[in-house]
């Protein structure tokens, strides 16, 4: 699960320097329209202080949408929230990347 947020993993965009994160990405097919994005993680990996599960309906892949939401929660929890959110979610379950 640690490899998920490392280079070559499915969600390197979620990595936070100095924080060992264990994670799993997921995409749940809906059968109609876009897939549901899923991302679960806990940190620090060896002695977890927080566990997070993010599910965003009908937006796409977990690493692209749910992962950045979990990253923002981790940044806030561990006192490193100096970055601007990379995903903005608006009414109607529409998500878009900023920047």
C-alpha contacts under 8 A as a table, 3 or more apart, distances in Angstrom:
res1	aa1	res2	aa2	distance
1	X	4	X	5.60
1	X	22	X	4.74
1	X	23	X	5.03
1	X	24	X	6.16
2	X	5	X	6.30
2	X	6	X	7.07
2	X	20	X	7.33
2	X	21	X	5.96
2	X	22	X	4.34
2	X	23	X	6.31
2	X	45	X	7.46
3	X	6	X	5.04
3	X	7	X	7.76
3	X	8	X	7.78
3	X	9	X	5.51
3	X	22	X	7.64
4	X	8	X	7.82
4	X	9	X	4.25
4	X	10	X	5.19
4	X	11	X	5.48
4	X	12	X	6.66
4	X	22	X	7.27
4	X	23	X	5.98
4	X	24	X	6.46
4	X	25	X	7.68
5	X	9	X	5.68
5	X	10	X	6.77
5	X	11	X	4.80
5	X	12	X	4.09
5	X	13	X	6.91
5	X	14	X	5.84
5	X	15	X	5.16
5	X	21	X	7.07
5	X	22	X	7.55
5	X	23	X	7.03
6	X	9	X	5.34
6	X	11	X	7.28
6	X	12	X	4.97
6	X	15	X	6.70
7	X	12	X	5.41
8	X	12	X	7.12
9	X	12	X	5.88
10	X	25	X	6.98
10	X	63	X	6.59
11	X	14	X	5.74
11	X	15	X	7.65
11	X	25	X	7.22
11	X	63	X	5.10
11	X	64	X	7.84
11	X	67	X	7.01
12	X	15	X	5.49
13	X	63	X	7.74
13	X	67	X	7.80
13	X	68	X	7.30
14	X	63	X	7.95
14	X	67	X	6.00
14	X	68	X	5.93
14	X	70	X	7.77
14	X	71	X	5.43
15	X	19	X	7.73
15	X	21	X	7.30
15	X	71	X	7.59
16	X	19	X	5.56
16	X	20	X	7.83
16	X	71	X	7.78
16	X	75	X	7.85
19	X	43	X	7.26
19	X	44	X	6.31
20	X	43	X	6.20
20	X	44	X	5.04
20	X	45	X	5.48
20	X	46	X	7.94
21	X	41	X	6.80
21	X	42	X	6.03
21	X	43	X	4.82
21	X	44	X	5.62
21	X	45	X	5.28
22	X	41	X	5.46
22	X	42	X	5.52
22	X	43	X	6.39
22	X	44	X	7.54
22	X	45	X	5.28
23	X	39	X	7.25
23	X	40	X	5.55
23	X	41	X	4.02
23	X	42	X	6.56
24	X	39	X	5.89
24	X	40	X	5.41
24	X	41	X	6.42
25	X	38	X	5.92
25	X	39	X	4.61
25	X	40	X	6.60
25	X	62	X	5.33
25	X	63	X	5.87
25	X	67	X	7.42
26	X	37	X	6.29
26	X	38	X	4.68
26	X	39	X	6.00
26	X	61	X	6.94
26	X	62	X	5.10
26	X	63	X	7.51
27	X	35	X	6.31
27	X	36	X	5.69
27	X	37	X	4.98
27	X	38	X	5.74
27	X	60	X	7.07
27	X	61	X	5.22
27	X	62	X	5.49
28	X	35	X	5.65
28	X	36	X	4.94
28	X	37	X	6.52
28	X	38	X	7.22
29	X	34	X	7.56
29	X	35	X	4.67
29	X	36	X	6.32
30	X	33	X	6.94
30	X	34	X	6.96
30	X	35	X	5.41
30	X	36	X	6.82
30	X	58	X	7.57
31	X	35	X	7.88
32	X	35	X	7.96
33	X	58	X	6.86
34	X	58	X	4.60
34	X	59	X	5.61
34	X	60	X	5.58
35	X	57	X	6.99
35	X	58	X	4.83
35	X	59	X	6.01
35	X	60	X	4.77
35	X	61	X	6.88
36	X	55	X	6.90
36	X	56	X	5.73
36	X	57	X	4.35
36	X	58	X	4.64
36	X	59	X	5.92
36	X	60	X	5.77
36	X	61	X	6.94
36	X	62	X	7.48
37	X	54	X	7.85
37	X	55	X	5.63
37	X	56	X	5.15
37	X	57	X	6.34
37	X	58	X	7.23
37	X	59	X	6.41
37	X	60	X	5.52
37	X	61	X	4.85
37	X	62	X	3.91
37	X	63	X	7.56
37	X	64	X	7.93
37	X	65	X	6.36
37	X	66	X	5.62
38	X	53	X	7.50
38	X	54	X	5.68
38	X	55	X	4.63
38	X	56	X	6.66
38	X	61	X	7.39
38	X	62	X	4.51
38	X	63	X	7.78
38	X	66	X	5.69
38	X	67	X	7.68
39	X	53	X	5.90
39	X	54	X	5.22
39	X	55	X	6.71
39	X	62	X	5.47
39	X	63	X	6.94
39	X	66	X	5.40
39	X	67	X	5.46
39	X	70	X	7.35
40	X	51	X	7.56
40	X	52	X	5.56
40	X	53	X	4.34
40	X	54	X	6.25
40	X	67	X	7.98
40	X	70	X	7.80
41	X	51	X	5.75
41	X	52	X	5.35
41	X	53	X	6.65
41	X	70	X	7.70
42	X	45	X	6.22
42	X	48	X	5.94
42	X	49	X	7.48
42	X	50	X	5.55
42	X	51	X	4.18
42	X	52	X	6.19
43	X	46	X	7.61
43	X	47	X	7.22
43	X	48	X	4.73
43	X	49	X	6.08
43	X	50	X	5.77
43	X	51	X	6.78
44	X	47	X	5.54
44	X	48	X	4.72
44	X	49	X	6.55
44	X	50	X	7.76
45	X	48	X	5.64
48	X	51	X	7.21
52	X	70	X	6.67
53	X	70	X	7.56
54	X	66	X	5.61
54	X	67	X	7.62
54	X	69	X	7.34
54	X	70	X	6.62
55	X	66	X	6.34
56	X	59	X	6.67
56	X	65	X	7.51
56	X	66	X	6.30
56	X	93	X	7.69
57	X	93	X	6.84
58	X	93	X	7.28
59	X	65	X	7.18
59	X	93	X	7.52
59	X	94	X	6.76
59	X	95	X	6.41
60	X	64	X	7.36
60	X	65	X	7.05
61	X	64	X	5.42
61	X	65	X	6.38
61	X	66	X	7.71
62	X	65	X	5.52
62	X	66	X	4.93
62	X	67	X	5.96
63	X	66	X	6.11
63	X	67	X	4.78
63	X	68	X	7.31
64	X	67	X	6.25
64	X	68	X	6.95
65	X	68	X	5.94
65	X	69	X	6.90
65	X	87	X	6.76
65	X	95	X	7.56
66	X	69	X	5.25
66	X	70	X	6.45
67	X	70	X	5.18
67	X	71	X	6.19
68	X	71	X	4.83
68	X	72	X	6.26
68	X	85	X	7.80
68	X	86	X	6.74
68	X	87	X	6.64
69	X	72	X	5.24
69	X	73	X	6.48
69	X	85	X	7.99
69	X	87	X	7.12
70	X	73	X	5.05
70	X	74	X	6.21
71	X	74	X	5.04
71	X	75	X	6.11
72	X	75	X	5.05
72	X	76	X	6.16
72	X	81	X	7.02
72	X	85	X	6.74
73	X	76	X	5.13
73	X	77	X	6.02
74	X	77	X	5.03
74	X	78	X	6.02
75	X	78	X	5.42
75	X	79	X	5.95
75	X	80	X	4.68
75	X	81	X	4.66
75	X	82	X	7.94
76	X	79	X	5.10
76	X	80	X	5.91
76	X	81	X	4.78
77	X	80	X	7.70
78	X	81	X	7.93
85	X	88	X	6.95
85	X	98	X	7.90
86	X	97	X	5.99
86	X	98	X	5.44
86	X	99	X	7.26
87	X	95	X	6.85
87	X	96	X	5.99
87	X	97	X	4.77
87	X	98	X	5.92
88	X	95	X	5.86
88	X	96	X	5.79
88	X	97	X	6.42
88	X	98	X	6.78
89	X	93	X	6.74
89	X	94	X	6.05
89	X	95	X	4.54
89	X	96	X	6.75
90	X	93	X	6.22
90	X	94	X	5.67
90	X	95	X	6.34
91	X	94	X	6.67
